[in-house]
Amino acid sequence: MFTAWKREIDFLEALTLCQALDKVPETVIVGVEPADIDTLSIELSPVVLRQVEPVMAMVLSELEHLGVCCQKRSEARVSCNPLEDYPH
């Protein structure tokens, strides 16, 4: 009997697999290392919150480097509902 299973591949595994296949894409990783990984919360910690603007600037700079035009939205609120901006 065949049992289907799902295995998630993390980012490092994906890059390692690409390297093994000799097909490594140009990759830029931007992130913030949290000071505390034990506390569970849906809120950003003060350490991470202070890095939001600098990380956004890094991402925008990288997009500009790739030739992607970005435009700041007049609305500062970002929805947590992925369907909110795309009603059916």
C-alpha positions in Angstrom: 0.0 0.0 0.0 1.3 3.4 -0.9 1.0 6.2 1.7 1.4 9.7 0.4 3.2 12.1 2.7 4.2 15.7 2.6 7.6 16.9 3.6 8.3 20.6 3.8 11.7 21.8 2.5 13.3 24.7 4.2 15.1 27.4 2.3 18.6 26.2 3.1 17.6 22.7 1.8 16.2 24.2 -1.4 19.5 26.1 -2.0 21.5 23.0 -1.2 19.5 21.0 -3.7 20.0 23.7 -6.3 23.7 23.6 -5.7 23.7 19.8 -6.1 21.9 20.2 -9.4 24.4 22.9 -10.4 21.5 25.4 -10.9 21.9 27.9 -8.1 19.9 31.1 -8.8 21.2 34.5 -7.8 19.9 34.8 -4.2 19.5 37.6 -1.8 18.3 36.8 1.7 17.0 39.7 3.8 15.8 39.0 7.3 15.9 39.9 11.0 17.3 37.6 13.7 14.9 37.8 16.7 16.5 38.2 20.1 14.0 35.8 21.7 12.7 32.7 19.9 11.0 31.2 23.0 8.2 33.7 23.5 5.1 33.1 21.4 3.3 36.2 20.2 1.6 37.5 17.1 3.1 41.0 17.9 6.5 41.9 16.7 9.1 42.2 19.4 10.6 45.7 20.0 13.9 44.4 18.5 12.2 43.2 15.3 9.9 46.2 15.1 12.9 48.5 15.0 14.2 46.6 12.0 11.1 46.9 9.8 12.0 50.2 8.2 15.7 49.2 7.5 14.6 45.8 6.1 12.0 47.5 3.9 14.7 49.8 2.6 17.0 46.9 1.8 14.2 45.1 -0.1 13.3 48.2 -2.0 17.0 48.8 -2.9 17.3 45.2 -4.1 14.2 45.5 -6.2 15.5 48.7 -7.7 18.8 46.9 -8.5 16.7 44.3 -10.4 14.9 47.0 -12.3 11.6 46.7 -10.5 9.6 50.0 -10.0 8.0 50.4 -6.6 5.5 53.0 -5.5 4.5 53.8 -1.9 0.9 53.3 -1.3 -1.1 56.2 0.1 -2.7 53.9 2.6 -0.4 52.8 5.4 -2.6 49.9 6.6 -1.8 46.4 5.4 -4.6 43.9 5.5 -4.1 40.4 7.1 -6.9 39.2 4.9 -5.4 38.1 1.5 -8.9 38.3 -0.1 -9.7 41.8 1.2 -8.1 43.6 -1.8 -9.5 41.0 -4.3 -13.3 40.7 -3.7 -15.0 37.9 -5.7 
